[in-house]
Structures are given as C-alpha cells and as structure tokens.
Amino acid sequence: MSEKQEFLTTNRKALTINLAGTHYGTIAEIGAGQEVARVFFQAGSASGSIAKTISAYDMTFSDAIYGKAPRYVSRERLIEMLGHEYSLLQERLHEKRGDRTCFFVYADTVATASAKSNSSGHGWLGIRFQTKPMEEPSDILIHVRTLDKKNVLQQEALGIVGTNLIYGAIYYRDQPEKFIPSLADNLGTDRIEVDMLKFSGPAFTDVDNRILSLHLVKHGLTNAVMFSPTGDVLQPSEIIYNRPVLVERGSFRPVTHVNVDMLNCATAQFLQEPMVKGKDVIVIMEITMNNLLAEGSLDEQDFLSRVDMLGHIGFTVLISNYSEFYRLVSYFRRYTKEMIGVAMGINNLLEIFNEKYYENLEGGILESMGRMFRHAVKLYIYPMQQVAYDSYLKHGQTSDAVQVPAAHSFVSKVLITARNLTVTDRLRNLYAHLLENHYIDCISGFNEDYLSIFSRDVLQRIKSNDSSWERLVPAKVAEIIKQRGLLGYGKPVTPASTPATPAAV
C-alpha cells in the first residue's frame, strides 16, 4: 500500500473491502449491537462483501444456533460462532462462488460496562478467513477491553476495532508490525486495550504468537501478556479470575536455582496463609519490558529463550510494562479479590523503597505503599549475603533509602534479611510498620548453598563455554539451553566476549 493509504479512516477501510470484492462472508455479533455490520453498511457497496449479518442477542436464540455455553462472553462462544457460520457459508455458497471468492466470518461476543459499573467492558473478537479461494481457513482471535465510560462510546469503539481487525486480516496479515498497531487506528490506546492475540491456520504456520503478544505490549495496546508453560497465549482474566496470586519478578537470564528456590519457599509460606488455605493458587514468573529492553533494543530470540526456559520447568509467564510493583498489584486486582503474594530478593525490596520511582504521585512513596498494600498483599523476601549486598550498594544501584553498614571481618557469613535490613531514618517507621504488621515477611527454608549464585555470572560462564554453569541451574533448564543453543551456548568464544571476573551480583 502507498504511504498515503497507511492510516485510513474506519469508513474508508470498510469501503475498500466492500469495493474490492475479494472477500465475501458473514458478520455475526452478540451484545453491544450490530456495530461492525453498521460500519460496513454505512460505508456503502456492502453487497460486495456481506452475505449475511446476524445478532443472536437473546440467550435462548443464541443457544439454539450455537449450542449452550457456560459463559456467553468467552473464547469458547466465539469459536463456536466462527465454526457454525463458516460451515453455513461453505454449505450454501461454495458451489456458486467458492472457486473465485475468499470466504470470511467475522464474529464477536461482547459485554459493555453498565452505567453504574466502574469496570470496563470487554469482549472476544475473531475472524476466520481464506487468503485465497478453495484453501483451508485461518483464524485471528483477540480479546479487548473497552475503556470509555459511556456505553455508546464503547459500542462505537467496538465497531472501529472490529473493522480494523477485518481490514488487518486481509491487508496486513503478513506484516505483524503493521497489523498490531492498526488495531487501534482511529481509536488510540486510551479507548481500547487488546490483551490477547492469537493467529492460527495455514496462513500463519511460521508465526510465533508469543512474539505477537510481546508486540502488543511494545506498541502500548496492553500492559501485560501471559503464556502457559507450553507456550500458549493466555487471556489473563481466564487464568487469574478470583484466584490467589503469587508472583516472582526476575530477569531469568538464565533461570537459576535461586529463582526456583525463592518461589518454592514463598509458595510453601503463601499456601499456609489463612486467606489462601484450600484455594486454587496461580503461581507466575514475571519479566518487565524494562528488563527485556535493558540492552537498548528488543531481542526477540532472547525473550523467547527466557519464556522457553521458564515454561520447560512448568511456570506460567507474565510479560508486563509495570516497572513499579504497586502497578503490578493493581493489574492483578482487576481480576481477583483474593490474596496476592510477591516473592523478591533484597535488591527488589530496596527498589520499592527508592523514592525516585514515585515522583509522579502526589503522595509520593506513602501513596504507592497505600496502593500496593491496601487489599491483602504480602511481600516474601529472599535473603542476600552481606558481601553481595555491599557490592550492590557499592555499584550505586540504590538511592539513599538505605544506609550502608560498616564492613566486618565476619561479613562473608552474615545474611541480610527483611528483618535486619536498615533503611534511612525518614523511612524507618514506615518500614517497621510494614514489617510488624506482616506486610513484609522473611522467606524461610531457603538453601544457603544457592545464595552465591548470580544470573549474570551464570550467563558469562555459558557464553565462555565454562561447563560449571550447569550445576547452577535446574537440570531441565540446562537441558533446554544445550538442546536449543540458548543464551550463546556452544558458540565460539572470541577475545572480545571472554568474560572478566564477574561482579558479585
């Protein structure tokens, strides 16, 4: 497409499809009115692309057409709609025009927020389509949240994003970097959030949906995406809804014994919490975009390596754009009222007490703590060796929120824990309050032998072909690193990449 056509109005997108006459099919919508169908009919020449529109708004009618569903706004209902309507297209039109037409079905099932609700509307949107006549169809599914306060604006937004989806499937399907931001054309990310995206079918055999999901975060269409241990893209509300959550943030480059020990110990304590006992807990490893962009640009293969390692040892992975922990906690609060636990090391605890991160809040650090701990949230803190702690402070990675202790001859045997961590005078009472009321707890039962393991040291050993790295990571992690050549394993060592003596952290 030419440069002038790259950003089109919603009406123009629909008219382009109508006039092209290459794709012909059905628009089926449940909830929020016939918004996408309305766009295509108002654009004109709809007979060029529309065979049928349907809105099975009543539940009884919907069940009679698509079968009963436990939830009407769900991925399962969307897939049923796409399958039923596409079968009808093939049955009724294949003989007449199947050899010269690309069939498609667009479907959505949506709930807008009520006028009395403070929550956002949400829905599942999808398209099943052919890229050329007579071929097997491919699917694109998305989950959206509508962020407008007024119902009528939410409906308008759904009509726009649905049209963007159809247009993108036809014209941008081979250009994910163009397709993904185009979903917010004529809307902006302040009106719509796309928190799940999945391509499937013969048109997308070479597509990795995890990379597409990462670009949703990169382009600001959502602040977090989630993957199952097998690498499937998950919709967060389906996984988190009304479950207690335990999360550990890390770089996981690579996953070491420390990462797993920290989470195992925190999980054991979390499961004993009175609010958690007997409930179905979801345990998540989280990586921030800041971490993925630490070297200046997004390395997709590095990202996949980390997700693969975590998935290989059975963990669900969250990629988020929430640098501050209080924002991460607020994200989980969208989906659950149950207890939230956060496992972290001393270094992350120090960052939480770094006041520079809260300059944008009127209430500063006090406001951030109020937001983070107001509803059943607890931090589980993994200890750090004194020598590592001193090195961490020496390298200037913290603010003056902490006081640097004097060195002692027995320093190598001392552990810094949440109990003996010293913060600056102006934050001492705040810290003591959180500690005494068990908003912050020490992790117990940890393996002291693991405390001398640091991921940057392990990474350098991998890159320099020093086989000692294998004993510093779980066996399954070592296995996948060697099998797939992750993180530079097996590559020739050049003088430029030969590591110096690693830092303590």
Beta strands, then each sheet from edge to edge (+ up, - down):
strand 1: 23-30
strand 2: 50-54
strand 3: 102-111
strand 4: 121-129
strand 5: 138-146
strand 6: 192-200
strand 7: 224-227
strand 8: 233-234
strand 9: 245-249
strand 10: 282-288
strand 11: 316-320
strand 12: 340-345
strand 13: 377-382
strand 14: 384-385
strand 15: 415-416
strand 16: 440-442
sheet 1: 2+ 1+ 3+ 4- 5+ 6-
sheet 2: 8+ 7- 11+ 10+ 9+ 12+ 13+ 16+
sheet 3: 14+ 15-
end
